[in-house]
Amino acid sequence: MGKHGISLKGTVDFASASALLGDLVKSFGEKTVCLQKGSEFCTLKPGETVSFEIEAERKKNRQKLVIELSWLDEVPVQEAEAVKITSVEPEPLPEPEPESEAETPAEAAVSEASPCLVVAEAPKKDEEASPGKKAKK
């Protein structure tokens, strides 16, 4: 099957953006999403297994929400981490207490590494002739 798509971009007021999202959610729930712009359109039929990615970003005076959904035919379901979407911000987590001992990053890496035994290799002697054997030259 060849690639076929449509891209919709624009600037609208909040009520219109909310209505667009509502239409998208309703269509997705009915398992047929048809995007149309003029005479162009693209119809998608979501599968039983849907991969998703949601990104939220704030930069200076700009905020951005990106939602990506994709699916393939007959893909096994994988458990996703628990996700919660609300209009309420969570309580901030308490700051971790600083450690009493000040370690350098190198010391911390050594202390976190699994213990191992290091044995120095014995210096190799030149091959000596065993009694009854000729020495190699």
N, C-alpha and C positions, 0 to 999 in steps of 0.2 A: 504494500500500500504506500503510495507516495505521500509526501508531506503536504499538508494543507492546513492553513491556520489563518487567524485574523487577529489584529491587535487593535484594541480600543484604548484611546488615551484622551484625556481632557481635564478640564477644571470645572467643578460643579460646587454648589453649596452643600452644606452638611446634610440637609434633608434629602437631596438628590443622591448623594453618595450612599446614605443609609438605605434608600429605596433600591439602588443598584445591588447592594450587598444582599438585601432581603430577597430580591428576584433571583439572584444567584443561588442563595441557600435553598429557596423553594424548588428551583429547577434541579439542583443537585440532588435534593431529597427525592425527586421524582425520577432520578437516574437518566435524565436527558437534559443537557445544557446546550442551548443553541444561542450563539452570539451572532448578532446581525448588525451590519453597518451598510446602509444603502442596499444594493442588490447582493453584496457579499455576505456570506454566512459560513459558520463552522459549527457543526453539531458534534457534541461529545457524549458518550454514554459510559459513565463511570462503572468500573468493575467492582467485584466484591472486595478486593484488597486494594486499599488506597494508601499511597505513600504521601506524607505531608511534610512541609517545612514552613515554619512561621518565624519571621524575623521582625523585631521591633527595635527602632533606633531613634535616638534623639541627638541632634547636633545643633548647637546654637539656637536659632529660632525655627528650626525645621524638625518635624517629626515624621517618621515613616513606618508603615506597616506593610510587610510583604507576605503574601500567602501563596504558597505553591502546592498544588495537588497534582499527583500523577498516578497512573495505574497501567498495568499490563494485564493480559489475559492469563488466568490460572497461575497466579503467584501465591506461594504459601504465606499465611498470615504470620507476622512476627510481632511479639509483644512490644508495645511502645511504653516508654516511661509514662508515669502518671502525669497528665497535663491538666491544668486548671486555667480556665479563661473567665475572668470576672471584670467588673468595672471598679473593684475596690483594690487598692494597693495592699500588699501584705505588711505585717509589722516588721520593722527592721530586726535583723538578727543581732544578738549581743556580740560586742567585740571580743575576740579571743584574748585571754590574759597573756602578757609577754612571759617568755620562759625566764627562769631565774638565772640560768647559766648562759653566758654569751658565747656562742660557738661561731666560728667562721664557717662559711658555706662548705669549705673543704672538710672541716672537722665534722660537720653535720652529715655530709655524704659518707664519710668513713664510719661514723657511729650507726648510720642507718643501713649500711651494707651488711650482708650476712657474714657471720664470722667464718674465717677460713684459716687454714694453717699454711704458712709459707715456709718452705724448707729450702735452704741454700744448696745448690748443687755442688757436690764434691769436685775439686779440680781433677781433670782427667790426666792420668799419667801417660807418658809415652808407652807404647806397647812394649812390654818386657817379654823376653823369651822365657817360656816355661821350661823347667828342667826337662831335658830330653828333646826339646824342639829347637830348631834353628831360629835365630832372631831375624826379623824382617829388615831389609836394608832399603 
